[in-house]
Each structure stands twice: as C-alpha cells, then as structure tokens.
C-alpha cells in the first residue's frame, strides 16, 4: 500500500541558482540592425529598474550606479543608431562590441533580478560581496566593449561613449557593498555565533537586521524562510550535500525561524491595515479582477479536483496541477485525461495567468496569506537528507526556537492569536526538515500538541493535528506520541475533529503509528479505532478515504484487527468503493481517484480474505463483487494491484468452497485474465493464478460423470 495521500505542492521548473548569470552570446553572423535593436531593448529594461533600486536589501548604491550607467549606454546607443544602420554587417569591430554589450546587459539584468528576488533578501545581504564582484565584472565588460566600438560620427555620440567608458571603468574599480550592508551582515553573523554557542541572541539585534533588509513582518520572514528551504532542498536534490553554501543557508533558515517564532505574536501583519496600500501592478490588478468573478471550481485540477497550486498546460491545451499530471504521465498514460487525445510531448508549460489568479483567490479568502512559494513535491527525497543540521548555528537556532515554541504551547494565559500561532509554527517547523522534527520532540512539544486536540479553536486543533502528523514521521516522534497516551486522542480526532482536513491528517498519523507492531496492537485495542477508520473510508472525502484505507491496511498486520474490521463493516465499505457505488464524480479526475481507491480496496479485501471469516464476509458482501473482481483482474492496472486481486480470488476459492469455485468457473473473463497473469505477473501473482486455475479445473473434473463402460455381454452400464 502506498503512504497516505498528502497534498503536494506542484513541481516547478528547476530554478536558476542565485548569482549564476547564464547569458547567450549573439551568433557571429547576426546583422547589426537586429542586434542593436535587441541591445537597446535590454538596456532600456535595465535602466527602468532605477525605481526599484531603493527597495533592494543590499548593494543599493552599487546597483544604482550600475543602472545609471545602463541608462547612459542606452542614450549612447540611441545616438549612434544611424551610424550602425549605415555600417556594413561584416564590420567585425561593431559586431564584437555590440555582442559583448549584449552579454553584459543580459548578466546585469539577471543580477538585478537576483538582488530583488522575492524571499532572497537575507541571502543577498550575506552574499553582497560576491554580488558586488559580479557587478564589477559586468561594468568592466561594458567599458571594454564600448572601447572597441568604431568611433561615432557625431561629437555628441563620441562624448557619450567616453562618458560611458569612463563611468564604467570607475564602477568596475570602486563598486562595493554599502557600509550599512556590512553592519547588517555582521549582525547576522553575531546572532549565528550565539546560536552556535547555545546562547540566546539579543532580540533587538535581530530586529535591526530585519529592518535593514525590509523583512520586518511575520509574512516577510516566512517568505524568506520558504525561499531558503527551497534553495536548500534543491541543492540536496542535485547531490550538493558538500556544498559550502548549505551551512550559510541552514544558518539563515535558523535565524529566520527564530525571528518568526520569538519576535512576532501573530502570523499576519498587524500594521498592514494602517499602512498605505502599495499600488498593485497591472498584472496583479487583472489577476485580482479575474479572481473576483472566476468560479473556484475552474481552478481545480481535473485529476485531483483540488485547487491547483502549480498549474501547467500540456500539449492539448488543458491545464493541470504539475504534481498530478506528472504522476499521470509517469504511470504510463500518454493521453490527456480530459480530452483523451494523445500527448504529443511530455512538456509541461507553466500557466502563469492561472497561478496568479489562484494566488489572488487565496489572498481574498485569507486576507494575509503569503504568495504560494513552497518547496516542490519532487524534494520529498531530499527531506531525508535533513536529518543532520548543516553547522552548529543551524542546530542551535532550531533548538532555541523549538524550546521557545514549547514554552508558548505550555502557557495558558496567551491571547487567541498566540494560542493559534504556536501550533501553526510547530506545523511549519516540522514540515520538511527531519532535524527540526527531532528538536520539537526533544523539547517536549508532543504532549502539548496532543492537549490541543481537544481545543475548541478549530484552527489551533487543525494545526496541532498537522504538526503531529509531521512529527509522527520521525521514530522518536511516534514513540513520544504513544508514550504520552496520544493514540486514543488521535483516534478521537480522526472521528470528531472540527475540520475535515484535521480528521484526514489524524488518520494519516495512525498510518505512521501502525508501522510499529507494538503501536499497532495498542491502536487495535482502542474500541473506536477501526470503526472510525471504516466510517472515514465510507463517507470521507478522497484524502480522508485514502488515509483511512492505508491506515487500516497497516493495522491489519495485527491478528485481532481482522475480526474487528469485519464486525465494523469494513467489507461492505470496501465493496462499495470497488463497485463505484459511493457517489464518485463522473469527471476525469473523479474517475482516476475512484480507480486509485479501488486498488487500495482490493489490497485491503485481499488481506481480510486471508482469514476464513474475512473470506466468507467478502463472498457474502454482494453478488456483484466477485464479478467486479474478475473484471478488475482483466483491466489495465499495476502488477501489484493484479497480485492483490489474484490473492483475493485465491483466498475466496480456498475458504469459500465449491460454491465460489463454481461461480468463478462460470465467469468468462476469468481464465483469460489468469493466463495473462501467469504469462506476465509477479512471482507471487503467478503462484496464486496457477493455484486458482488448477482448483477450478479440479472442481469441474470432479463434477463430470464417469465415462460409461460395457460388461462382458456388451451391455452399457
């Protein structure tokens, strides 16, 4: 059985690494006119960035100087436009100079984009020296390229060329980070040094750093931490465990985590309503207008029927959530789920318009929800590489933040905002970092999170369940949860939590607990455990059903669980899922989800049918169930699904007696499906299929009358 279904963020295209400046050099045979036109456009783009320079987290003075030189270069190129129009296309000096300028402007535009990248303010601050070095190199390239250009015809143009060259050479020699940048970076290093020594840093020092880089609110810190986490996991995913930057990235994550937990009492910006509203861009205004009238169902992925977080478009023009369509394609399907057309390629094109509308829709619903910026689902493998911290500062900061969180969780005199913030922070802290989960467990967070399961605040309860789900993925977390007597509380949450998501996550917690045989037995002894999961599997939403099914599968490793599951009505519930009588959607996404649940239902029925009582319950559940199982065996499905189905049919034949074997023998599709499985199935499936074929033949051979014989007189007897 697969692990419980959890909402995955979509998988965005691989991001360009910060301060890597890939540029495309124009081809040698390019004509001067299009080269100059492209260069003018590039220079104009860079010069237009002057309005945003003052908002940079660092290098404001250096960036302002570089943008000013780009504006001078644009003026010079505009002045010599006619000169180059009259020049021959084979003027090598002109082509070389303009090509070098084109490459330099590309790099400068990328560099400015990195300096202003959303969520990268602290990263930019701590790498200001490296960024300044790149700026100096670019300015040197500009000066060199201008010097090799042919002399301009007009005096004014020649003076502009001299001015650009002189200013660029001076910038190449003098551009450095601002003095305030150095002080702010030193403040960060001071805080990290205290983290490494296990000492609590001065909160005022941290506030000054946040103010300098423009991240003085909780949402801003959360955005910064999300960027750094994505950067960390991206490097781990590509095998960069030895990357020296990992220590810095992890340290900055710990710094922002500590600031987020300690410096703010709420997860939104209390000054937001009083501050003058910034004028949104034209794109944002269009997205907001679209979000106001668009039907939210139109933004659901046709496969999962959940809100798309990373919408992408396939070759047929249909839009899906990236994680869902990648899973669809990876499973071997090469057709569009909606139209049925064959996909000409596996390329997934980001649908930025739909993404902006989704972000605006979330903002309109939640008021202060930060833009979607989460590490992608592909990083799940990289999460396993976070079990050890990268550096003493990262370890110390995480432990201090976890200890502070536990102190907040244990306080009873907090405001409603504080009561909600602590479990929310615990949820975010433990989401994608194994070491952070261990820090929460070591700090004693589990008992206090369990206490919140009975909270009357639905938000606090929801966050507490989600945090416990994250912690239960760690062996120490599972041990702490069971030792604190939390199994029963989690079962109760799976049945009666205020929100659907909380009930679904509680069922997933039971799945992780069931991986330990001792914990599995303890859960099975709780009278309400299996009935609660059966109810969720019967009446829950897709995620709830999925989590309930895999949790039941885990619990069935205990001998006592079989009888409890049968008596709780597990067989009729699973039969309903398999027969499709649970009211699934007729849309393509609903069909896919029903098929997914059907595979899990077959696996569970196969495990139940291993016992005679379970097999009898399956045989008696519905006259259509056995027929559906035979049809399922002949349908396209994974090898493991067919193995479960063959095992289930074999168990029915073994424990159901001649009546079941007679019924199976009458179904015309069974024998072809069994022979196909024998030819191309797993070893276990082949064994089950051979046994079933032999038993059916034996049953019918026994029912045939013996052949007639004649006595010595020739009379037939």
C-alpha positions in Angstrom: 0.0 0.0 0.0 1.3 3.5 -0.8 1.8 6.0 2.0 -1.1 8.3 2.9 -2.1 10.8 0.4 -1.0 14.3 1.4 -1.4 17.5 -0.5 1.6 18.1 -2.6 2.8 21.4 -3.9 3.4 21.3 -7.6 6.8 20.8 -9.1 8.1 24.0 -10.7 10.8 24.0 -13.3 14.4 23.9 -11.9 15.3 27.3 -10.8 18.4 29.2 -11.8 20.9 29.2 -8.9 21.3 32.6 -7.3 24.2 34.7 -8.8 24.7 32.3 -11.6 24.4 34.5 -14.7 24.0 32.4 -17.9 24.0 34.6 -21.0 23.5 33.8 -24.6 26.1 35.3 -26.9 24.7 36.5 -30.3 25.9 34.5 -33.3 28.7 35.9 -35.3 26.6 36.1 -38.5 24.0 38.3 -36.9 23.1 41.6 -38.7 23.8 44.8 -36.9 20.3 46.1 -37.0 18.5 43.4 -35.1 21.5 43.1 -32.7 21.3 46.9 -31.9 17.5 46.8 -31.5 17.8 43.9 -29.1 20.6 45.6 -27.2 18.6 48.9 -26.9 15.6 46.9 -25.5 17.9 45.2 -23.0 19.5 48.5 -21.9 16.1 50.1 -21.5 14.9 47.2 -19.3 17.9 47.6 -17.0 17.6 51.4 -16.9 13.9 51.0 -15.9 14.9 49.2 -12.8 16.0 52.5 -11.2 12.6 52.9 -9.5 13.1 49.6 -7.5 16.8 50.0 -6.5 16.0 51.7 -3.2 14.0 48.7 -2.2 16.9 46.3 -2.5 18.1 44.6 0.7 21.7 45.4 -0.1 24.0 46.9 -2.7 21.6 49.8 -3.2 24.4 52.3 -4.0 26.2 49.9 -6.3 23.0 48.8 -8.1 22.0 52.5 -8.5 25.4 53.2 -10.2 25.1 50.2 -12.5 21.5 51.2 -13.5 22.7 54.8 -14.2 25.5 53.5 -16.5 22.9 51.3 -18.3 20.8 54.5 -18.9 23.9 56.3 -20.3 24.6 53.3 -22.5 21.1 53.4 -23.8 21.4 57.1 -24.6 24.7 56.4 -26.4 23.3 53.5 -28.5 20.3 55.6 -29.4 22.6 58.3 -30.6 24.6 56.0 -32.8 21.6 54.1 -34.2 22.0 55.8 -37.6 25.8 55.2 -37.7 25.3 51.4 -37.2 22.4 51.4 -39.7 24.8 52.7 -42.4 27.6 50.3 -41.4 28.2 47.1 -43.1 27.0 43.9 -41.4 30.5 42.4 -41.7 32.0 45.2 -39.5 33.7 42.8 -37.1 34.5 45.5 -34.5 30.9 46.7 -34.4 29.5 43.2 -34.1 32.1 42.2 -31.5 31.4 45.3 -29.4 27.7 45.1 -29.6 27.7 41.4 -28.8 29.8 42.0 -25.7 27.5 44.7 -24.6 24.5 42.4 -25.2 26.0 39.7 -23.0 26.9 42.3 -20.3 23.3 43.7 -20.3 21.9 40.1 -20.0 24.1 39.5 -17.0 23.3 42.8 -15.4 19.5 42.2 -15.8 19.9 38.7 -14.2 22.0 40.2 -11.4 19.4 42.9 -10.6 16.7 40.2 -10.7 18.6 38.2 -8.1 19.2 41.2 -5.9 15.4 41.9 -5.9 14.3 38.3 -5.9 11.3 37.6 -3.6 12.3 35.9 -0.4 16.0 36.2 -1.0 16.8 39.4 1.0 18.9 37.7 3.6 20.7 35.6 1.1 21.5 38.7 -0.9 22.7 40.5 2.2 25.1 37.7 3.2 26.4 37.4 -0.4 26.7 41.1 -1.0 30.5 40.9 -1.6 30.0 38.2 -4.3 27.3 40.2 -5.9 29.4 43.3 -5.9 32.2 41.4 -7.5 29.8 40.3 -10.3 28.8 43.9 -10.8 32.4 45.0 -11.2 33.0 42.3 -13.8 29.9 43.4 -15.7 30.9 47.0 -15.6 34.4 46.1 -16.8 32.8 44.2 -19.8 30.7 47.3 -20.6 33.7 49.6 -20.6 35.8 47.2 -22.7 33.0 46.7 -25.3 32.4 50.4 -25.6 36.1 51.0 -26.2 36.3 48.6 -29.1 33.3 50.0 -30.9 34.1 52.0 -34.1 34.2 55.8 -33.4 30.9 57.5 -33.7 30.2 60.1 -36.4 28.9 62.9 -34.2 30.8 64.7 -31.5 27.9 64.3 -29.1 27.9 60.5 -29.6 31.7 60.3 -29.1 31.4 62.3 -25.9 28.7 59.9 -24.7 30.9 56.9 -25.5 33.8 58.5 -23.5 31.4 59.1 -20.6 30.1 55.6 -20.6 33.6 54.1 -20.8 34.9 56.4 -18.0 32.0 55.8 -15.7 32.0 52.0 -16.3 35.8 51.7 -15.7 35.4 53.7 -12.5 32.5 51.5 -11.4 34.5 48.3 -12.2 37.1 49.5 -9.8 35.0 51.0 -7.0 31.7 49.2 -6.6 31.4 47.8 -3.1 28.6 46.9 -0.7 27.2 49.8 1.4 28.5 50.4 4.9 25.1 49.5 6.3 25.2 46.2 4.4 28.4 45.3 6.2 26.9 46.2 9.6 23.7 44.2 9.0 25.7 41.2 7.8 27.8 41.4 10.9 24.7 41.5 12.9 23.5 38.2 11.3 26.9 36.6 11.9 26.8 37.7 15.5 23.4 36.1 16.0 24.6 32.9 14.3 27.6 32.8 16.5 25.4 32.9 19.6 23.3 30.1 18.1 26.4 28.0 17.7 27.3 28.6 21.3 23.8 27.7 22.6 23.2 31.3 23.8 20.0 33.3 23.2 20.7 36.3 20.9 19.6 39.9 21.6 16.2 40.3 20.0 17.0 44.0 19.2 19.9 42.9 17.0 17.6 40.6 15.0 15.0 43.4 14.6 17.7 45.7 13.2 18.7 43.2 10.6 15.1 42.5 9.6 14.5 46.3 9.3 17.6 46.8 7.1 16.7 44.1 4.6 13.0 45.0 4.6 11.6 41.8 6.2 10.3 43.2 9.4 6.9 41.3 9.5 6.0 37.6 10.0 4.8 37.1 6.4 8.1 38.5 5.1 10.1 36.2 7.4 8.0 33.2 6.3 8.6 34.1 2.7 12.4 34.4 3.3 12.4 31.0 5.1 10.4 29.4 2.3 12.9 30.6 -0.3 15.9 29.3 1.7 14.2 26.0 2.3 13.5 25.6 -1.4 17.2 26.5 -2.1 18.4 24.0 0.4 16.3 21.1 -0.8 17.1 22.0 -4.4 20.8 21.6 -3.7 20.3 18.4 -1.7 18.2 17.0 -4.6 21.0 17.6 -7.0 23.6 16.0 -4.8 25.1 19.1 -3.2 25.5 17.8 0.3 29.1 19.0 0.3 28.1 22.5 -0.9 29.7 25.1 1.3 26.6 27.3 0.9 24.5 24.8 2.8 26.0 25.9 6.1 25.0 29.5 5.4 21.6 28.6 4.0 20.8 26.5 7.1 22.1 29.2 9.4 19.9 31.8 7.8 16.9 29.5 8.0 17.5 29.1 11.7 17.9 32.8 12.1 14.6 33.5 10.3 12.9 30.7 12.2 14.0 32.1 15.5 12.8 35.6 14.4 9.5 34.3 13.3 8.8 32.4 16.5 10.2 34.8 19.0 9.7 38.3 17.6 6.1 38.1 16.5 2.9 37.3 18.4 0.8 36.7 15.3 1.2 35.2 11.9 -0.2 38.2 9.9 1.0 41.8 9.8 -0.8 44.0 12.4 0.3 47.2 10.7 -0.9 46.1 7.3 -4.3 47.8 7.7 -2.8 51.1 8.8 0.0 51.3 6.3 -0.6 53.0 2.9 -1.5 50.4 0.3 1.0 49.9 -2.4 -0.4 50.3 -5.9 -0.6 46.8 -7.4 0.8 46.1 -10.8 -1.4 45.9 -13.9 -0.9 42.1 -13.9 -1.9 41.8 -10.2 -5.0 44.0 -10.8 -6.1 41.8 -13.7 -5.5 38.7 -11.6 -7.5 40.1 -8.7 -10.3 41.1 -11.0 -10.3 37.6 -12.5 -10.3 36.0 -9.1 -13.4 38.0 -8.2 -15.6 36.5 -10.8 -14.0 33.2 -11.7 -15.6 30.0 -10.4 -13.2 28.4 -8.0 -14.1 25.0 -9.4 -12.5 26.1 -12.7 -9.2 26.4 -10.8 -9.4 22.8 -9.6 -7.1 20.2 -11.2 -9.2 17.9 -13.3 -7.3 14.9 -11.9 -7.4 15.5 -8.1 -10.3 18.1 -8.1 -8.2 20.1 -5.6 -7.1 23.7 -6.1 -4.1 23.9 -8.4 -1.0 25.3 -6.7 1.3 25.0 -9.7 -0.9 24.9 -12.8 0.8 23.7 -16.0 -0.5 23.3 -19.6 0.0 20.1 -21.7 0.2 19.9 -25.4 -3.5 19.6 -25.8 -4.1 23.0 -24.1 -5.6 21.6 -20.9 -4.3 22.8 -17.6 -3.5 20.5 -14.6 -1.6 20.7 -11.3 2.0 19.8 -12.1 2.3 17.1 -9.5 -0.9 15.4 -10.6 -0.2 15.3 -14.4 3.4 14.2 -13.8 2.1 11.3 -11.8 -0.4 10.6 -14.6 2.4 10.5 -17.2 4.8 8.6 -15.0 2.2 5.8 -14.6 2.4 5.2 -18.3 -0.6 7.2 -19.5 0.2 9.1 -22.7 -3.2 10.7 -23.3 -4.8 13.9 -22.0 -7.1 13.0 -19.0 -9.8 15.4 -20.1 -9.9 15.2 -23.9 -8.4 11.7 -24.4 -6.1 13.0 -27.1 -2.6 11.6 -27.3 0.0 13.9 -25.8 2.5 14.9 -28.5 5.1 15.5 -25.8 5.6 15.4 -22.1 6.5 19.1 -21.9 4.7 21.0 -19.1 4.4 24.7 -19.7 3.7 26.8 -16.5 0.4 28.6 -16.7 1.4 31.9 -15.0 -2.0 33.5 -15.5 -3.9 30.7 -13.7 -1.2 30.8 -10.9 -1.7 34.5 -10.3 -5.5 34.0 -10.2 -5.1 31.2 -7.7 -2.8 33.4 -5.5 -5.3 36.3 -5.6 -8.2 33.9 -4.8 -6.2 32.7 -1.7 -5.5 36.2 -0.7 -9.1 37.2 -1.0 -10.1 34.2 1.2 -7.5 34.5 3.9 -6.7 38.2 3.9 -2.9 37.9 4.5 -2.0 34.5 3.0 1.6 34.8 1.6 2.0 34.1 -2.1 2.5 30.4 -2.9 6.2 29.8 -2.5 6.8 26.3 -1.2 9.4 23.7 -1.9 8.1 21.3 -4.6 6.9 17.7 -4.3 10.0 16.4 -6.0 12.0 17.4 -2.9 10.5 14.7 -0.8 13.6 12.5 -1.3 15.8 15.5 -0.3 13.9 15.8 3.0 15.6 12.6 4.2 18.9 14.3 3.9 18.0 16.9 6.5 18.3 14.5 9.5 21.5 16.3 10.5 21.9 20.0 10.7 24.4 21.8 8.5 26.5 23.6 11.0 26.4 24.4 14.7 24.5 27.7 14.2 21.6 25.9 12.4 21.4 23.3 15.2 21.5 25.8 18.0 18.9 28.2 16.4 16.5 25.3 15.8 16.8 24.1 19.3 16.2 27.5 20.8 13.2 28.1 18.5 11.7 24.7 19.5 12.2 25.4 23.2 10.5 28.8 22.8 7.6 27.2 21.0 7.1 24.6 23.7 7.1 27.4 26.3 4.4 29.1 24.3 2.4 25.9 23.9 2.5 25.3 27.7 1.3 28.8 28.7 -2.4 29.1 29.4 -2.6 32.9 29.7 -2.0 33.7 26.0 -4.2 35.6 23.6 -6.2 33.8 20.9 -3.7 34.9 18.3 -0.8 33.4 20.4 -2.7 30.2 21.0 -3.1 29.7 17.3 0.4 30.9 16.4 2.3 28.3 18.4 0.8 25.2 16.8 1.0 26.9 13.4 4.7 27.5 13.9 5.2 23.9 15.0 3.4 22.7 11.9 5.6 24.8 9.6 8.7 23.9 11.5 8.3 20.2 11.2 7.0 20.1 7.6 10.1 19.4 5.6 13.1 19.1 8.0 13.8 15.9 9.9 16.2 17.6 12.3 13.5 20.2 13.2 11.1 17.4 14.0 13.6 15.9 16.3 14.1 19.3 18.0 10.4 19.6 18.7 10.3 16.1 20.1 13.3 16.7 22.3 11.8 19.9 23.6 8.7 18.1 24.7 6.2 19.5 22.2 4.2 16.3 21.6 2.2 16.3 24.9 1.2 19.9 24.4 0.2 19.3 20.8 -1.9 16.4 22.0 -3.5 18.7 24.5 -4.7 20.9 21.7 -6.6 18.1 20.0 -9.4 18.8 22.4 -9.3 22.6 21.8 -12.4 24.4 20.9 -10.5 26.5 18.5 -10.7 24.7 15.1 -7.6 26.5 13.7 -5.4 25.5 16.7 -6.8 22.0 16.6 -6.1 21.7 12.8 -2.6 23.0 13.2 -1.9 20.7 16.1 -3.0 17.6 14.2 -0.9 18.6 11.2 2.1 19.2 13.4 1.6 15.7 15.0 1.4 14.2 11.5 4.8 15.7 10.6 6.3 14.6 13.9 4.9 11.1 13.6 7.1 10.6 10.5 10.1 10.6 12.9 10.6 7.4 15.0 11.2 9.5 18.2 8.0 11.4 17.5 6.0 8.2 17.2 7.5 6.9 20.4 6.7 10.2 22.3 3.2 10.3 21.0 2.4 6.8 22.2 4.2 7.2 25.5 2.1 10.3 26.1 -1.1 8.3 25.7 -1.9 10.0 22.4 -3.1 7.1 20.3 -6.6 7.4 21.7 -6.7 11.2 21.3 -5.6 10.8 17.7 -8.4 8.3 17.1 -10.9 10.7 18.6 -9.6 13.5 16.3 -10.0 11.2 13.2 -13.7 10.9 14.1 -14.8 14.2 15.6 -12.3 16.9 14.7 -13.9 20.2 13.7 -12.4 20.3 10.3 -12.3 17.7 7.5 -8.5 18.3 7.0 -7.9 17.6 10.7 -9.7 14.3 10.5 -7.8 13.3 7.4 -4.5 14.1 8.9 -5.4 12.3 12.1 -6.0 9.2 10.0 -2.6 9.6 8.4 -1.0 9.8 11.9 -2.5 6.4 12.6 -0.9 5.1 9.5 2.6 6.1 10.6 2.0 4.7 14.1 0.9 1.4 12.6 4.4 0.9 11.1 5.4 -0.3 14.6 3.9 -3.6 15.6 3.6 -2.6 19.3 1.9 0.7 18.5 -0.3 -1.2 16.0 -1.6 -3.5 18.7 -2.2 -0.6 21.1 -4.3 1.2 18.4 -6.2 -2.0 17.6 -7.2 -2.4 21.3 -8.9 1.0 21.2 -12.6 0.1 20.5 -13.3 3.1 18.4 -10.1 2.9 16.2 -11.2 0.6 13.4 -14.8 1.7 13.3 -13.7 5.3 13.0 -11.4 4.5 10.1 -14.1 2.4 8.4 -16.5 5.3 8.7 -14.0 7.7 7.2 -13.3 5.3 4.4 -17.0 5.1 3.7 -18.1 8.7 4.0 -14.9 10.8 3.8 -13.5 12.9 1.0 -10.8 11.5 -1.2 -7.9 12.3 1.0 -9.8 11.1 4.1 -10.7 7.8 2.4 -7.1 7.3 1.1 -5.6 7.9 4.6 -8.2 5.7 6.2 -7.6 2.8 3.8 -3.8 2.8 4.2 -4.1 3.1 8.0 -6.5 0.1 8.0 -4.1 -1.9 5.9 -1.3 -1.2 8.4 -3.5 -2.2 11.4 -4.4 -5.5 9.7 -1.0 -6.8 10.5 -2.3 -7.4 14.0 -4.2 -10.7 14.3 -7.0 -9.2 16.3 -7.7 -6.5 13.8 -9.2 -8.8 11.2 -12.3 -9.7 13.3 -12.7 -6.1 14.4 -12.6 -4.8 10.9 -15.2 -7.4 9.7 -17.5 -6.6 12.6 -17.1 -2.9 11.9 -18.4 -3.3 8.4 -15.1 -2.9 6.6 -16.1 -5.4 3.8 -19.3 -3.6 2.7 -17.4 -0.3 2.8 -14.6 -1.6 0.6 -17.0 -3.4 -1.7 -18.8 0.0 -2.2 -15.5 1.6 -3.2 -14.7 -1.2 -5.6 -18.1 -1.3 -7.2 -18.2 2.5 -7.6 -21.4 2.9 -5.6 -20.1 5.6 -3.3 -21.1 8.5 -5.5 -17.8 9.3 -7.2 -17.6 12.2 -9.7 -18.1 11.5 -13.3 -15.3 13.8 -14.3 -11.9 12.5 -15.4 -10.3 13.4 -12.1 -13.1 11.7 -10.2 -12.7 8.5 -12.3 -8.9 8.5 -11.6 -9.4 8.9 -7.9 -12.0 6.2 -7.8 -9.6 3.8 -9.6 -6.9 4.7 -7.0 -9.2 4.0 -4.1 -10.4 0.7 -5.8 -6.8 -0.5 -5.9 -6.5 0.1 -2.2 -9.8 -1.5 -1.6 -8.7 -4.7 -3.4 -5.5 -4.8 -1.3 -7.5 -4.5 1.9 -10.0 -7.1 0.9 -7.2 -9.5 0.0 -5.7 -9.0 3.4 -9.1 -9.6 5.1 -9.8 -12.7 3.0 -6.6 -14.3 4.3 -8.8 -15.4 7.2 -11.8 -17.7 6.7 -14.2 -15.3 8.4 -13.0 -12.4 6.2 -13.3 -14.5 3.0 -16.8 -15.5 3.9 -17.7 -11.9 4.6 -16.3 -10.9 1.2 -18.1 -13.7 -0.6 -21.4 -12.8 1.1 -21.0 -9.0 0.7 -22.5 -8.7 -2.8 -23.4 -10.9 -5.7 -21.7 -8.3 -8.0 -18.4 -8.2 -6.0 -16.9 -11.4 -7.4 -17.8 -10.4 -10.9 -16.2 -7.0 -10.4 -13.1 -8.6 -9.1 -12.8 -10.7 -12.2 -13.3 -7.6 -14.4 -10.7 -5.7 -12.3 -8.2 -8.5 -12.9 -8.6 -8.1 -16.6 -8.3 -4.3 -16.6 -5.1 -2.3 -17.1 -3.6 -1.9 -13.7 -0.2 -2.1 -11.9 1.4 -5.5 -11.3 1.0 -5.2 -7.6 -2.8 -4.4 -8.0 -3.2 -7.5 -10.1 -1.3 -9.5 -7.5 -3.7 -8.4 -4.7 -6.7 -9.2 -6.9 -5.3 -12.7 -7.7 -4.6 -13.3 -4.0 -8.1 -12.2 -3.1 -9.7 -14.5 -5.6 -7.5 -17.4 -4.5 -8.4 -16.8 -0.8 -12.1 -16.8 -1.8 -11.6 -20.1 -3.6 -9.7 -21.6 -0.7 -12.1 -20.6 2.1 -15.3 -20.2 0.1 -15.5 -23.8 -1.0 -17.1 -25.3 -4.1 -19.7 -22.7 -4.4 -17.2 -19.9 -5.0 -15.2 -22.1 -7.4 -18.3 -22.9 -9.3 -19.2 -19.2 -9.6 -15.6 -18.3 -10.7 -15.7 -21.1 -13.3 -18.8 -19.6 -14.9 -17.3 -16.1 -15.4 -16.0 -16.0 -19.0 -13.3 -13.3 -18.4 -11.6 -15.1 -15.6 -9.5 -17.7 -17.4 -8.0 -15.4 -20.0 -7.1 -12.9 -17.2 -5.5 -15.7 -15.1 -3.5 -17.0 -18.1 -2.3 -13.5 -18.9 -1.2 -13.0 -15.3 0.7 -16.3 -15.4 2.5 -15.1 -18.5 3.3 -11.6 -17.2 2.8 -11.2 -13.5 4.9 -11.1 -10.3 6.1 -14.4 -8.9 3.5 -14.3 -6.2 0.7 -13.4 -8.6 1.8 -16.3 -10.9 1.7 -18.7 -8.0 -1.8 -17.6 -7.0 -3.1 -17.6 -10.5 -1.8 -21.2 -11.2 -3.3 -22.5 -8.0 -6.7 -20.9 -8.9 -6.7 -22.3 -12.4 -5.9 -25.8 -11.1 -8.6 -25.6 -8.4 -11.2 -24.6 -10.9 -10.3 -27.4 -13.3 -10.3 -29.9 -10.4 -13.7 -28.7 -9.3 -15.2 -29.2 -12.7 -13.4 -32.5 -13.3 -14.9 -33.9 -10.1 -18.4 -32.9 -11.2 -18.2 -34.7 -14.6 -19.9 -38.1 -14.6 -17.6 -41.1 -15.0 -17.3 -42.4 -18.6 -19.7 -45.3 -19.5 -18.3 -48.9 -19.7 -19.7 -52.2 -21.1 -19.9 -55.6 -19.4 -18.8 -58.9 -21.0 -22.0 -59.2 -22.9 -21.6 -55.7 -24.5 -24.3 -54.1 -22.5 -23.5 -50.5 -21.4 -23.5 -50.0 -17.7 
